[in-house]
Amino acid sequence: MARTKLTAGRIRDFACPTGKAQAFLWDSEAPGLALRATAGAKAFVYQGKLNNKDFRVTIGDSRAWGIDDARTEARRLQTLVDQGTDPRQEKAERIAASEAKREEARRIEAPALEAWATYLEARRPKWGETSYRNHVTLSKEGGETITRGRKTTEDGKTQPGLLRPLLVLPLAKIDAARVQSWLKDEAAKRPTQAALAFRLLRGFLNWCADRPEYQKQIHADACASKAVREELPKRQAKRDALEREMLRPWFEQVRAITNPVQAAYLQVALLTGARREEVAEMRWEDVDFRWNKIIIRDKVEGERTIPLTPYVSGLLRDLKRRNDTRPAEFRILHGKRIKNDLDAWEPSPWVFASKTAASGYLQEPRIAHNRALRDAGLPNITIHGLRRSFGSLSEWCEVPAGIVAQIQGHKPSATAEKHYRVRPIDLLRQWHTKIEAWILSEAGIEQPTEQEAAPALRVA
């Protein structure tokens, strides 16, 4: 290979001959250095030999690299070859290290929402549906059109979730001072939601602390400092529950609800003491009318079996009859007679089915319940307050505490309950039926017998 000293003029005048893919102008001052010309560009390259094989490495565009810098780089590459190092591997490692640094810098500056999304995906199998929904709701961007209920914002759009102002920041900027300021503002406006959001944030940051890719970015005391904890709203035990004298007006108004699914849901929630979602997510396959049992999808133990008491059995049989009845061939909609698609119709698998809910089952029973409470002249009682009511009213029947806890799905709190009490469903049914009978008696409703609750046998 002919060599010549590279100069600015020679580099400027050198060109790739017509018909050739590339041409080289070899430098006499640095080993292996050449100027490579192609149809559209010129670049400095280094050519060497390693393990008796020739190889070539591009140094860079001749417009960006000076001649002296290119020679220095060629000598450095030659040194690597003399040491037995492949410059191509060294270059790949440098590029990878540079990319890693850029990715780390991007991750550090990225909003915490990226880590939050990873957190939700990783933890979702460990959560119940309500817990997951709380995480999603409190981190929503907002700005969606409000389509249900009364519009409470000027523009009719939903507000961002409480955690959104923090999650749009990089993890490194979510420190104790920022959390304290955020919590102080939110706790003054909506203390209950602020306390919930704080607990979710604390769980998220604790998760990040165990992840190598995030642990260097977070502030370990962001949710643990004394100043932050002083802003946290004090948790108070909720005491909303139906009292004995409230049962009659409550049942009168709830039974008057025109939607039979909502009316049955509220009564079943009270008479079983189950959690809100446990009742809503009941499937017909979970209800055993023959042996009078219900399988509850328990958020603590996975599932539990409770008795199907006579009055509740009657409510569910009525829903079952409605659910299994094919609709009429025609229906009236906005004054027009419309034909139903009977071929596509099939019974719902959900006990408390809803045609409008995306899930297929009842999602929002509070509106009907609040209206019933108002009409009955009763104080505000949440859906969970009905569960609390079951536990409280059971004491009038002198039911053993362990019986009530097992029906409601509470974990045993004593050694004897954990290891020495195995109650069959028949024993639970005896006490559960007694509780139902007492509640209905106070409400002025006669409890049906098991024979009355069951459908009459037909003799062919």
N, C-alpha and C positions, 0 to 999 in steps of 0.2 A: 504494500500500500504506500503510495507516494505521500509524503508529508510536507506540509508547509506551515509557516507561522501564520496563525489566524490573526487578521486585523479587521478593523471595522469596515474598511473598504472591500476587502475580499469577501467578508460575510454579506455585505450589501449586494455585491455583484454576482455572488454564487447563485445558481439556479439549477433546477432539475431539468435535464435535457428532455426534449419532446419525445414521447413514446416510452419513457421510463417511469417506473413507479417512484423511485427515489435515487438520490445520489449523495455521496459523502465527500467531505473535504476534511482530511485528517490533519490534526495539529501536531507540530513538531516539538512543542514546548511541554506538553503534559501527556503522560502515557495513557493511551486508550481514548483520548478525547477527539471528537469529530463533530463537524457541523453536518446535520442531515437535512437535505432539502427534498420536499415533496411538491406535488402540484400546487398546494395552497399554503404551505407553512415551512418554517425553518426552525430546527431545534438542536440544542447541544445533546450529544449522546456519549455514553461511555461504553466501550467494548473491552471485555476481558475474557480470561480463560480460567475455569475452575473445574478440577477433576477431569482435565483434558477435554473439556467441552467449552465451546465459545458461547458467550451470552452477551446480551446488550441491554443497557438500562438507559431510559430517557432521563436527562437531567432537567431540561426545561426549555421553554420557548426562547429563541435568541433575542427577542425584543424585551424580555423580562430579565434575562441573565446577562451580566457583563462578561467579557472574555476572561478577566482575572478570576471572577467568582466561579465560572465554569471550570477553569483549570484547578482551582482549589478543591472543588467538589470531585473532579476526576482523580486527583491525587488521594483524596480521602477514600474513594471507592477502591482505588488500587491497594491502599493500605489494608482495607478489609479483606480483599482477595488474598493478599500476602499472609493474613492471619487465618485463612481458611473459612472466612465468613462470606456467605452469598449475599451480595448487595441487594438482590431482589427481595430476599427474605427480610433483610434489615429495613428496606423501604416499606414493605408491607406491614411490618411491625410498627414503624413510625406512623404510617397512615392510620392503622388500627388504634394506636394510642391517642392520636390526635382526634379521631372520631369519638373515642371513648370520653375524652375530655370535653368535647363539644356536647355530647349526649348528657354527660353529667351536669354541665352548665345549664343545658336546656331543662333538665329535670329539676334542678334547683330553682330555676326561675319559673317553672311551669306552675299553674294554679293547683292548689291542693285538691281540686275536683278530680284530677287524673288519678291521684292515689285513692281518693274516696270511691271512685268507680271500681277500682281494683279491689278495694276493701269490701264493697257491697257484693261483688261477684264471689269473693272468697268466703264470705261469712254467711251468705244467704241460706245454704243448706242447714246451718245451725240455728236459724231464726224461724219464728212463726211468721205467718203472713202479715199479721198486724205490725210486728216489729220491723219487718222489711218495708212495709208501706210507710211507717213513720220515718225511716231513714230517707226514703225517696221524697216524701212530702216536704220534709224540713230542709231539703237541699235543692228544691225545684227553682228553676230560673224565674218562674212567674210570667206574667204577660199574656196568659191564655184567657180567652173569652169565658166569662162566667155564664154557664148555660142552665144552672139549676139553682133554685132558691132565690132569695132577694139579693140583688146586687149591692154590695157594701162598699164599693170603691167608685170614685168619680168617673173613671173611664170604663167601668164594667170589666176590668181585667183582674186576674188573680195576682196577689202580691208574691214577691220572692219568699222562699222558705227562710226560716229564722237563721239557719246555718249558712245560707248563701253568701252573706257579706264576708264571712271568714274563709269559706272554701274557695273564693275567687282569688285569694291571696296565695303566694307561695308558702309551703309548709314552714320555711325558715322565718316567716314574718308573723306566724301565729304564736305570739309569746304571751306571757302572763299579763302584761299591761294591756295588750289588745283584747284579750279574752275578758279581762275585767271591765274594760270600757263597754264592750259589746253586751256583756251580761247585765251591767248596770242599766243600760238603755232598755233592753228587752224585758227585764224583770219588772220594770216599772209599768210596762204596758200590758204584758200577758205573762204573769209569773209562772203559771203551770206549764205552758208551752216552753218558756225559757228554761225551766228546770229540766224538762225532758230533753231539749236540744243540748243542754250542757252535758247531760249524761251520755248522749250519743257521741258528742264531740270527744269526751274523755275516753270512751271506749275506742274510738278511731285512733286517737293519738297513742294510746297504749299499744294498739295493734302495730302502728308504724314503728314504735320503739323496738319491736321484736323483728323487724324486717331490715336486713342489711342495706337495702337500697334507699331506705327512708330514715333510718335511725340517726344519721348524722345531721339531718336537716331539721329535726323537731326540737322543741324546747321541752325538756322533761317536766318542768314545773308550770307549764302553760295552764294546766287545770288543777294544780296541786298547791299553789301558793296560798298563803293565808289571806292575802288581799282579794284573791278571786273567790275563795270560799265564803268570805264575808258578804259578797254580793249575791250569793246563791239564795234564792227564795227558800224559806224554811218549809220543809215538807210537813204537812199536817194530815193526819188520818181523816179520810172522808167518812162522813157519818150519814149520808143520805140513804134512807131506807124506809120502806112502808111500815107503819105501826099498825097495831091491831085494829084500831078504829078506822083506819084508812082503807081497809080491805074492801068494804062494801062499795064505797063510791068509786074506788079504783076499778074493780071488776065491772061495775055498771057501765063506765065510760069506755073501757077497753073492749068489752063485748059488743059495744055499739059501733065500733069502728067498721066502716063499710067494707074495707078490704079484709077478707077472711084470713089471708096469709099473715098480714100484720097483726091482726087480733090474736090469732093462734100463737104467733111467735112470742108476743109479749107474755101471754099466759104460761106458755111452756118455759120461758126463761125464768119466770118467778117460781113455778112449781117444780122445777128440776134443780134450780140453783147453779146451773151451768154458766160458763163464761159466754160472753156475747157471740164470739165467732164460733164457739163450739156448737151453739144452737143453730146459728145461721148455716153452718156447713154440714148439717145433718143430711145424709142421703137415705133414700128409701131402703137401700140394702142394709143400712145400720139399724133399722127398726124391725123388731121381731114381734109381730102381733100374736103369734102362736104361743110363745113362751114368755110374752110380756117383758121384753128386754130392749134396751137401746144401747148401742155402742157409741160412745162419745169419743171423738178424735181429740185426745187430751194433749195440750201443749207441754205438759210436764212429763207424763209417763208414756206418751204416744197414743194410748187409748185406754178407756175404762168402760166397764159395763154397769149400767144403772137400771133400776126397775122401770117398767112402763106402767105407771099408775092408771087407775080407771078413767079419771077425768082427762088426763093427757092423752090416753089411748083414744078416747072419743074425739078429741080435737084432731088428732093425726089421722084417724079413719075418715073424718070428713074431708080433710085435705087430700087424702089418697083417692077418695071417690072423685073429687073435682079434678085431680091431676090425671086420672085415668079415663075421664070422660072425653070422648072425641068432640071437638067443637061442631057447631051447626054448619051446614053447608054454606050459609051466607051470614054476613054480619053487616051492621050499619055503621059506617064511618063518615062523619061530617055530612050526615044526611043522605049518603049514597049507599046503595046496596052492593057489597063487594063479596065475591066468592072466596071462601077460604081454600087454601091449598091443603086438602086433606091427605094427599099422598105424601107430603113432606112432614106431616104432623107426627109427633111421637111424644109419649109422656116424659116429663122432666125427671131426671135422676135425683133432683134436690127436693127435700121435704118442703122447705120454704122457698119455692121457686119464684123467680121474677123474670118477666119477659123483657124488661127494659135494662136490667143490669148486665154488664158485660160478662160477669162471672156466672150468671145463670141463677143466682140465688139472692135473697134479700140483702141489700147492702146498708140501707139507711132507715132503721125503724124509729129513730128518735123523733122525727117530725110528727108522726102519728101519736107517739107516746106523749110528747109534750102537749099536743092538743088535748089528749084525754086528761092529762093532769090538770090542765087549765080549766077544762069544763067541769072537772070534779072538785075544783077549788083546793087542790093539793099542792104542796111545795114541789120544787124541782127535784126530780129523782132520776138519776142516770140509768142507763141499761144495766150497768154494773151494780147500781144500787139495788136492782131486783135480785141479783145474786146475793148481795149483802142482806137483803130482806129475808131470803130463804133461811140463811144461817141464824138470823136473829129470831125469827118467828118460830123456828124449830124448838127453841128453848121452852116455849109454852107447853109443848108436848112432852117435856122431860126426856128428850131423846138423848142417848149417849153421844158425847161429842165426837167420838171416833166414827160413829155411824154417819153423822152429818158430813164430817171431813171426807169420808170415803165416797159418799154420793157426789160431793162437790169437786172432788179431785184435788184436795189439799194433801200435801205430803205429810206422812205421820211425823208427829213432833215428839214422841216419846219412845223409849226402847220397847216397851210392851206393845205399842201399836205397830212398830216396825217388824218385830220378830215373833210376837205371840198372839196376834189377832188375824185370823183368816176367816172372814165373814162370807158365807155363801149368799148368792143373790136373793134367795128366799128370805133370809134374815133382813137384808136391806129392804126388800119389798114390804115386809111387815111394818117396819118403822116409817118408810117413805109413804106408804098408803095412809098411815095414821097422820102424818104431817099434812098431806094433801087434804084429808077429810077435815082437819081442824081449820085450815085456811079457808076452805070452801064454806064451812059452817059459819065462820065469822063474816064471810062475804054474802051470806044468805043464799048460798047455792047448795043444792043437795048433791052429794057425791054419788055418781052412778056405781052400781056394783060391777064386778068384772063381767058378769053375764050381760048386763045392760049395755056396757061399753062395747062388747063384741057384737058382731052382726049375727042375726038369727040364722040358725042352720036351716037349710032348705031340704025338704024330703021329696024326692022324686015321686 
